[in-house]
Amino acid sequence: MHRCSNILLAFTCSLALSIASTAGWAAERFVLTETASGGVAVTIDGEPFTSYVVDQANKPFLWPIVGPAGSELTRCYPMRDVPGEATDHIHHRGLCFGHQSISGVDTWHELLTWKPGADDARRARVGSIRHDRYRLIEGGATGVIDSESTMLAADGRPVLALEQRLTFAEPEKETLRTIDVAIDLVAAHGPATVADFKDAGLSIRVAEPLRVDARRGGGILNSEGDRNAEAWAKRAAWVDYSGTIDGERQGIAFFSHPSSFRDPPPWHVRTYGLFTANPFGLKSLGIQKESAAVSLAAGERIPLRYRLVFHRGGDDAPARLTDLYRQYAEEPPASPGS
């Protein structure tokens, strides 16, 4: 009897350790590691998902972004040269936020956009978004990067504060990965004017095989049923950019949360591969006749809340994306610093 008790105790302890070990593995699917250059590498189950890059341009960006099938879903240029890939618009780097004119400062473009000596007036307006600090870097069942940045004029003058929270998840293993982007634009350095421009907002530059203009089967579809070029400048709850990569149907769906500024936004989504949620350029995008510029008093903020869904498979894409969007719209989104 005593021997049986010992065996039972040993089995119980072994089972408890096994469960604890399995739970620990599941809880640590995402590992976030600060890099030597000051960025953050994000892995899932030991494999690369993305990196937060702070030292290669005039603003931070996420690149590359690897989808659930293991394929890169963002363009490589200009960070890495790939034969046959489009090399237009050097400032379209991965996933990033930029705006052509906030209090006259342009962070959409960068100095490399133009050749030296060309268009000097525009080059003089190019500023930067400086990464200042991380408030939180956390892995586990999901991953989080919470950070603060400052928009600077060319002379180093602070124009605006950016508070950002990035949340990384994989709701369905090997099928769906998501990045939730919560950005607050804060007039922390006095009043600020957010102008009405076409080139503004949260953007992602899609991988070459997804581009409509690459003529490799890529396509654009929004929640209203508009496709390809017809989806440009249309307001929609979500837009999807999909195609075939490595022999599989894959894509990027971009959702705007109902709590986001001017939801649903018009989409600056182009058949050449640019994919932008732009709630700022209502006149520039032909939505209305009057300017939609915003004047922020000191301390006021603009909240932007989005989810990017990196998906695999596509036979039921419209219905599937509509369902995923409804789930997202019903969730209270995270906020920077929360």
C-alpha positions in Angstrom: 0.0 0.0 0.0 2.8 2.3 0.9 4.6 1.4 -2.4 1.4 2.2 -4.4 1.1 5.5 -2.6 4.7 6.4 -3.6 4.1 5.4 -7.2 0.9 7.5 -7.2 2.7 10.4 -5.7 5.5 10.2 -8.2 3.0 10.0 -11.1 1.1 13.0 -9.8 4.3 15.1 -9.5 5.4 14.0 -12.9 2.1 14.9 -14.4 2.1 18.3 -12.6 5.5 19.1 -13.9 4.5 18.1 -17.4 1.5 20.3 -17.3 3.5 23.2 -15.9 6.1 22.7 -18.6 3.6 22.6 -21.4 1.8 25.7 -20.0 5.1 27.5 -19.7 5.9 26.7 -23.3 2.5 27.9 -24.5 2.9 31.1 -22.5 6.2 31.9 -24.0 5.4 31.6 -27.7 6.5 35.2 -28.3 10.0 36.2 -27.3 11.0 39.9 -27.8 14.7 40.8 -27.6 16.2 44.2 -27.7 18.9 44.4 -30.5 22.3 46.0 -30.4 21.0 48.8 -32.7 18.2 49.7 -30.2 15.4 47.9 -32.0 13.4 44.8 -31.0 13.4 41.4 -32.6 10.1 39.5 -32.3 10.0 35.7 -32.6 7.2 33.2 -32.4 8.0 29.6 -31.4 11.6 30.4 -32.0 11.0 31.6 -35.6 11.2 35.2 -36.8 8.0 37.2 -37.0 9.2 40.8 -37.4 11.7 43.4 -36.1 11.1 46.9 -34.8 13.8 48.9 -36.6 14.8 52.3 -35.2 18.1 53.1 -36.9 17.7 52.8 -40.7 15.5 55.7 -41.7 13.9 58.9 -40.5 11.2 57.0 -38.6 10.8 53.6 -36.9 9.3 50.7 -38.9 8.5 47.0 -38.6 10.3 44.8 -41.1 10.3 42.1 -42.4 6.9 40.7 -41.4 6.6 37.0 -41.8 3.1 35.5 -42.3 1.8 32.2 -40.9 3.1 30.2 -43.8 6.6 31.4 -43.2 6.7 33.8 -46.2 7.7 37.4 -46.0 4.6 39.6 -46.7 6.4 42.9 -46.9 8.6 44.3 -49.7 12.3 44.0 -49.0 13.5 47.2 -50.8 15.4 49.2 -49.7 16.6 47.2 -46.7 17.5 44.2 -48.9 18.0 43.9 -52.6 15.9 41.2 -54.3 16.1 40.6 -58.0 12.9 41.5 -59.8 11.4 43.4 -56.9 10.0 47.0 -57.5 12.3 49.7 -56.3 10.1 52.8 -56.4 9.4 55.0 -53.4 12.4 54.3 -51.1 10.5 55.7 -48.2 7.9 52.9 -48.2 9.6 50.8 -45.6 7.8 47.9 -44.0 5.0 49.0 -41.7 5.3 52.5 -40.4 3.5 55.8 -39.7 4.3 59.0 -41.5 2.6 62.3 -42.5 3.5 64.8 -45.2 2.8 67.8 -43.1 2.2 68.2 -39.4 3.0 71.8 -38.5 4.9 71.9 -41.8 7.1 68.9 -41.0 7.2 66.0 -43.5 7.9 62.5 -42.1 6.2 60.6 -44.9 9.2 61.2 -47.2 12.9 61.0 -46.3 15.9 62.7 -47.7 16.7 59.7 -49.9 13.4 60.2 -51.7 15.0 62.7 -54.0 18.4 62.9 -55.6 20.7 65.5 -53.9 20.0 68.9 -55.3 16.6 68.0 -56.6 13.5 69.6 -55.1 15.4 71.3 -52.4 12.3 73.0 -51.0 10.7 69.7 -50.3 13.9 68.2 -48.8 14.1 71.2 -46.4 10.7 70.2 -44.9 11.7 66.6 -44.2 11.8 65.8 -40.5 12.0 62.7 -38.5 10.3 60.5 -35.8 12.9 59.8 -33.2 12.4 56.7 -31.0 12.8 57.9 -27.4 12.2 55.0 -25.1 10.4 51.7 -24.5 7.7 51.7 -21.8 7.3 48.0 -22.1 8.8 45.1 -24.1 7.0 41.9 -23.1 6.7 38.4 -24.5 4.5 35.4 -23.6 1.3 34.2 -25.1 1.4 37.5 -27.1 4.1 40.1 -27.6 4.0 43.8 -26.8 6.2 46.8 -27.7 5.0 50.0 -26.0 7.1 53.0 -26.9 7.4 56.8 -27.0 8.7 58.8 -29.9 9.0 62.5 -30.9 8.4 64.1 -34.3 11.2 66.5 -35.0 11.6 69.3 -37.6 14.7 69.4 -39.7 16.3 71.8 -37.2 15.6 69.4 -34.3 12.6 71.3 -33.0 10.0 68.9 -31.4 6.6 69.1 -33.1 4.5 66.3 -31.8 4.8 63.2 -29.5 3.9 59.8 -30.7 2.8 57.1 -28.2 2.5 53.7 -29.7 1.6 50.2 -28.6 2.2 47.2 -30.9 0.6 43.9 -29.9 1.6 40.7 -31.7 -0.6 37.6 -31.7 -1.3 34.3 -33.5 -5.1 33.7 -33.0 -4.9 30.6 -35.2 -1.6 28.6 -35.4 -0.2 28.4 -39.0 -3.3 30.3 -40.4 -3.5 33.8 -38.8 -1.1 36.3 -37.3 -2.1 39.8 -36.2 -0.4 43.0 -35.3 -2.6 45.6 -33.4 -1.3 49.1 -33.8 -2.4 51.8 -31.3 -0.9 55.2 -31.9 -1.8 58.5 -30.1 -0.6 61.7 -31.8 -0.1 64.1 -28.9 0.4 67.8 -29.1 2.9 67.6 -26.2 5.0 70.5 -27.4 2.4 73.1 -27.9 -0.4 73.5 -30.6 0.0 71.5 -33.8 -1.7 71.4 -37.2 -2.3 68.1 -38.9 -2.7 69.0 -42.6 -4.9 67.4 -45.2 -2.6 65.4 -47.5 -2.9 62.2 -49.6 0.5 60.9 -48.3 -0.3 60.3 -44.6 -1.2 57.6 -42.2 -0.2 54.1 -41.2 1.2 52.3 -44.2 2.5 48.9 -45.2 4.3 48.1 -48.5 3.3 44.7 -49.6 5.5 41.9 -51.0 6.1 41.8 -54.7 3.9 38.8 -55.5 0.9 40.6 -53.9 1.1 43.7 -56.0 -1.7 44.0 -58.6 0.7 45.7 -61.0 3.1 42.7 -60.8 0.4 40.7 -62.7 1.0 37.6 -60.6 -2.5 37.2 -59.3 -2.5 39.8 -56.6 -5.6 41.7 -55.8 -7.3 44.3 -53.5 -10.7 44.0 -52.0 -12.5 46.2 -49.5 -15.4 45.7 -47.2 -17.7 47.5 -49.7 -16.8 45.1 -52.5 -14.5 47.5 -54.4 -11.6 45.9 -56.1 -8.1 46.9 -57.2 -7.9 50.5 -58.4 -11.6 51.1 -57.5 -10.7 50.7 -53.8 -8.4 53.7 -53.9 -9.7 56.6 -51.7 -12.9 54.8 -50.8 -14.0 54.7 -47.1 -14.2 51.1 -45.8 -14.0 49.2 -42.5 -11.3 46.9 -43.9 -9.2 46.3 -47.0 -7.5 43.1 -48.0 -4.4 42.8 -50.3 -3.8 39.2 -51.3 -2.0 37.0 -53.8 0.0 33.8 -54.2 3.4 33.5 -52.5 5.4 30.3 -52.5 2.5 28.5 -54.2 -0.1 29.4 -51.5 -2.8 32.0 -51.2 -1.7 34.6 -48.6 -2.5 38.2 -47.8 -2.7 41.1 -45.5 -6.1 42.4 -44.2 -6.1 45.9 -42.6 -8.9 46.7 -40.2 -9.8 50.1 -38.7 -11.4 50.0 -35.3 -14.6 52.0 -34.7 -12.8 54.0 -32.0 -10.1 55.1 -34.4 -10.0 58.7 -35.6 -12.5 59.3 -38.5 -13.4 55.7 -38.8 -14.0 54.3 -41.4 -11.0 55.9 -43.1 -10.5 56.4 -46.8 -7.7 54.1 -48.0 -4.7 55.2 -49.9 -4.2 51.7 -51.4 -2.4 51.5 -54.7 -2.1 48.7 -57.2 1.7 49.2 -57.2 1.8 48.0 -53.6 1.3 50.9 -51.2 -1.4 50.1 -48.5 -2.3 53.1 -46.2 -5.1 54.0 -43.8 -5.4 57.7 -44.2 -8.1 59.5 -42.1 -6.3 62.9 -42.6 -6.6 63.6 -46.4 -10.3 63.8 -46.9 -10.0 66.7 -49.4 -6.8 65.4 -51.0 -8.4 62.0 -51.6 -11.6 63.5 -53.0 -13.9 62.7 -50.2 -15.0 66.3 -49.5 -14.4 69.8 -51.0 -13.2 71.5 -47.8 -9.9 70.9 -46.1 -10.0 68.3 -43.3 -6.9 69.7 -41.5 -7.0 69.4 -37.7 -5.8 72.0 -35.3 -4.7 70.4 -32.0 -4.5 72.6 -28.8 -1.6 71.8 -26.5 -2.2 68.5 -24.8 -4.9 67.2 -27.3 -4.4 63.9 -29.1 -5.6 61.9 -32.1 -6.2 58.2 -31.5 -5.4 55.7 -34.3 -6.4 52.1 -33.8 -5.8 49.4 -36.4 -5.3 45.6 -36.7 -3.3 44.0 -39.5 -4.2 40.4 -40.2 -1.6 38.2 -42.0 -3.6 35.3 -43.3 -3.1 32.0 -45.2 -5.7 30.5 -47.5 -8.4 32.4 -49.4 -11.3 30.3 -50.6 -13.7 32.0 -48.2 -11.8 35.3 -47.8 -14.6 37.9 -47.9 -16.8 36.1 -45.4 -13.9 35.1 -43.2 -12.5 38.7 -43.1 -16.0 40.1 -42.4 -16.3 37.8 -39.4 -12.8 38.6 -38.2 -13.5 42.3 -38.5 -16.7 42.0 -36.5 -14.8 40.3 -33.7 -12.2 43.0 -33.7 -14.8 45.8 -33.8 -16.4 44.4 -30.7 -13.2 44.3 -28.7 -12.0 47.3 -26.7 -8.7 48.2 -28.3 -5.5 48.5 -26.2 -4.1 52.0 -25.8 -0.5 53.2 -25.6 0.7 53.0 -22.0 -2.2 50.7 -20.9 
